Amino acid sequence: MLTDWFEVKDPRFTALVFENVHVEKLWSGARWTEGPAYVAAGKYLLFSDIPNDRIMRFDETNGAVSVFETPCGFQNGRTVDPEGRVVACEHGGRRVSRREHDGSITELASSYKGKRLNSPNDVVVRSDGSIWFTDPTYGIDSDYEGHKADSEIGASYVYRIDADGGDLTAVATDFAKPNGLAFSLDEKQLYISDTGLSHDPAGPHHIRVFDIAENGRELTNGRVFATCDAGVFDGFRLDCLGNVWASAGDGVHCFAPDGTLLGKIRIPEAVANVEFGGLNRNRLFITATQSLYSVYVRVNGARNLARHVG
């Protein structure tokens, strides 16, 4: 029998989780945790405590959690690019930035057609070096997770930055609040969550999937992949089989590539994001409201080039 941490919706889920493994609570003390990114070279996880304007660091070698940086521009989502550099979304700076190997910060995008971005939320890097990110208004809606301001663009888009740091283009303009995003294993598709329910009781609370055009610059054929039955899907990751592990109000929801809900990992706090890490990328880190959790699973995190960090 599986432990009480797991809820099986489809028999296939039992092949992805262990019967005798429990979810571990690694740390608590944040206001809203987000943006987990595992840095394989250092065996540590970076994650955000957005309202407290700090980046936290979990050291996998000894279990210690410490403040990595504060203030940090109210950082939210982040990822590690193929060169091992951390690319981050800043609510406060209203920009996407990259930490270079020497510790310096490079600004990658802060405006679109002469208007300031809203508050970049989550980001992924494709193997061709292009950077894709979402830009809802959460960081400018109030002074809690950034600095209150009006949206200069007047909408929430999904953007793409050229690999050479050149053009910034809007690749999706019909979202209410675009949020988490991830590439399919072959990078021919892009999954994007819409958390518009946060601002509208009738708003979207689903993940859509798009085909990426052969030129690698455009999204086509958008359709709903899965709808959340407990709050909204915020951040999510794929495993090496193409299953989608998505954050939700009652824990982590796991979907098969065909959109079937396979099962849930129950977490006693609303989950914001997840990340596969550890030596074999079989440890699922979970950022949930005030706390950081983890659980070992039978499947490994995706190792496509855009997510491969070691």
N, C-alpha and C positions, 0 to 999 in steps of 0.2 A: 504493500500500500504506500502511496505517496504521502508525504507529510502534509500537515495542514497549510503549509505555505503555498501549495500548488493546487490549482483547480483545473481538472482535465475536461476539455470541451470536445476533443477529438482524440482517438487512441494514438494517433501519431505523436502527440505531445509527450507520451511516456518514454519515447526513444530520445528525447531531447533533454530530460532532466533526471536527476538521481533520486531514487526512492528514499535514501537515508541522509540526504544533504539538507542542511537548514540554511536559511537566509541569516547572514551575520549583520548586526548593526555595528558599523565600524567607528562611527563618530556622530555626535549631535552638538548643536550649539549655533546653528545658522538661522537666518530668517527665511531665506529661500535659496536652496541649492540648485545649481544648474551647471551646464557646460562641462561635463566630464571628458577629459582627453588623457589617454594613457601614453606616457612617454617611455617606450620600451628601453631606450638606451640608459635611462636612469632608474628604471623599475619604480616609477612613481606615477600617481594620478593627479592631475590638476583639475580643480573644479571651482565653480563660482559660488560666492555668497553675495548675491547681487545687492540687496538693500544695504548691506554693511560695506559695500564697495571694496571687496577684498577677494583675492584668489587664494584658495586653500590648496595644500599639498599633502597627499596621503603617501607615505613611504611604505612600499610593499615589503621592504626588507625587515622592518621592525614594527610596523603598524602605527607609527607616529603620524599625527596630523598637526600641521603647523601653517602659519600664514606665509604664503609665498610672496605676495605683494599687496600692499595697500598704501594709498588709494590706487585704483587700477582702471579708472574710467568706467566704473560700473560694468565690468565685462560680463557677458552672458555666455553664448556658445563659443566653442573653439574646436579646432581639429589640428592634427599634426600632418604636415605635408610630406611628400615623398622624400624630401631632403632632411626631415627631422626637425623642421622649424614649426613653431606653434603659431597658427593663424587664429585670430580672435575677433569677436564682435564686441564693440564698445557702445553701451548705451550713452554714457556720459559724453564721450567724444564724438558720438554719432558717426562712427567710422568702422572700417575693417582694417586691422593692423596685423603686422607679423613681427614676431620676435626673432631676430637673427641669431646666429650661433654665438656672436660676441656679446649678446645681451641687448643690443640696440634695437629700437623699434622703428619699423618702416610703415608709413601710412599707405594703404593700398587703394582705398576708396572712401570718400567723405561727402561727395555731392553727385547729383545727376542732373545734367542739363542746367547747371548753374544754381541748383537748389540743394540745400543740405538734405542728406538722408534723414530718415526718421530716427530709428534706433536699431541698427543691425542686430539680428537675433541669433541665427545659427548659420554655420558655414561648412562647406565641404570642398575638397580639392580633387579635381579629376587628374588622371594619369598624364594628360597632355599639359598639365600645369595651370589650366584655367581654374578660377575660383568662383564658386557659386554660393550666394547667400540670400537670406530672407530679410525683409526690412519692415516689420510691423511697427506699431506706435507705442508699444508697452513702455519703453524707456522715456517717452516724452508725455505720457498721459498724466503723470504726477511727479512729485519729487521723491518718490519712494525707491524707484529703481533707476533713477537718472535725474534729469532736470526737466521740469515741466515746460512745454513749449508747444506751439502750433506746428502742425505738419506743413512744411513748405511745399512738398510735392502734392499733398492732398489725397494720397492713396498709398496703399501698401503693396509693393512689388517684390518680385524675385529677380535678382540680378546675376550677371556673369561678368567677371573681370578677365580680360585676355591674359594669357600666360606671361606675356612680356610686360605686364603692368600697364597696358595701354587702355583701349576702349572699355568703358563700362556700359553694358547694354541691359535693358529690361527684357527678360525672357518670359515672364508671366505677369500679367497685369489684371487678372480677374479674381484675385483672392481677396477675402475680407481681412484676415490676419495670417499671412503665411508664416510658418514657424519652423519646425524641424525639417530636415531634408537629408536624403542619402541616395547614392547611386546603386543601381542593380549590380550584380557581380560582374557582368560584362560591360558595364558603364554605358549601355545602350538605352537605359531608362533612368528617370529621376523621380523619386518619391518625394512628395512635399505635403506636410500637414497644414490644415487650415483650422485655426482656433478662434474663428469669428464668434463662436458661442459665448466667449468671454465678454463681448460687448453687446450682443444681441441674443435674447432668449431663443430666437428662431434661427440663429446663425449657424454656419457650418461647424462640424466637429468630426472631420474625417481626414483621411490621407488620400491624396490623388496621386496617380502615376502618369508620367508623360514619356513619350518616345523622344529621344534626342536625335535630331536630324544628322544626316551623314556629314555635314560640315562641322558638327560639334558645337554649333552656336545657337541653335534654336530648339524650342520644345514644341511638339505636335501631339495630337491625339490624346488630350488629357481626359482622364476618366477616374471615377471614384474607385479606390482600391479597397478601403475598409472604413466603416463608420464606428465611432466610439460609443459604447453603451454605458460608460461611466466617466462623465466629464469630457475631457478633450485629449487628443493625442498631441503631445508637445514634441520632445525629441525622440529619436529612435535610431536603431542600428540593424544591419543585416548580419546573419551568420553565414557560414561557408556553404550552406545548402540553399541560401536565398530566402530563408524565413525572416520575417520582419518582427523585431522585438521593440514594442512601442510603449512609451510611458502613458499612464492614464490615471484617473482619479482614485482607483482602487488597487493600483499596482502596475505590473508590466503585462501587456497582452502580446501573445505570440501568434503571428499569422503565417500560414503557408504561402508560398508564392502565388497561389491561385486566389488568395484573399480569405480563405477559410480560417476562422478563429480556432486555433489548436488548444490553447490553454492560457492560464493566467498565473503569474506569481503574485500572491497577495502581499501587499505592503501596508502597514498601518498608517501611512502618511501618503498624501497625494504625490505622485511621482512626476518629476519634470523631465528627466532624461536618463539615458543609459549609455554604457560604453563597455565593449569587450576589452579585457586586458589580461595581464599575467603572462608568464613565460610562453604558454601555449594559446593565449587569447581565449581561454575557456572559463574565465572568471568574469561574470557580468557585474559591473559596478552600477549602482542605482542611486541617483541623487533624488531625494524625496523630502520636500519642504524643509525641515530643519536638520535633516540627517543624511548620512552616507551609509548605504548598505552594499552588500555584495553576496553573490551566490555562485558556486561552481556548477556548471552545466555540462552535459555530455557532448555538446556541439561547440565548435570553435568559431570565433568571430571572423567575419569576411576578411580575406587577405587580397582583395583586388588592389591594384597599385595605388589607388587614391586613398586607401585606408591603411596600407601596409607601412608600418613604422619600425619594423625590426624582425 
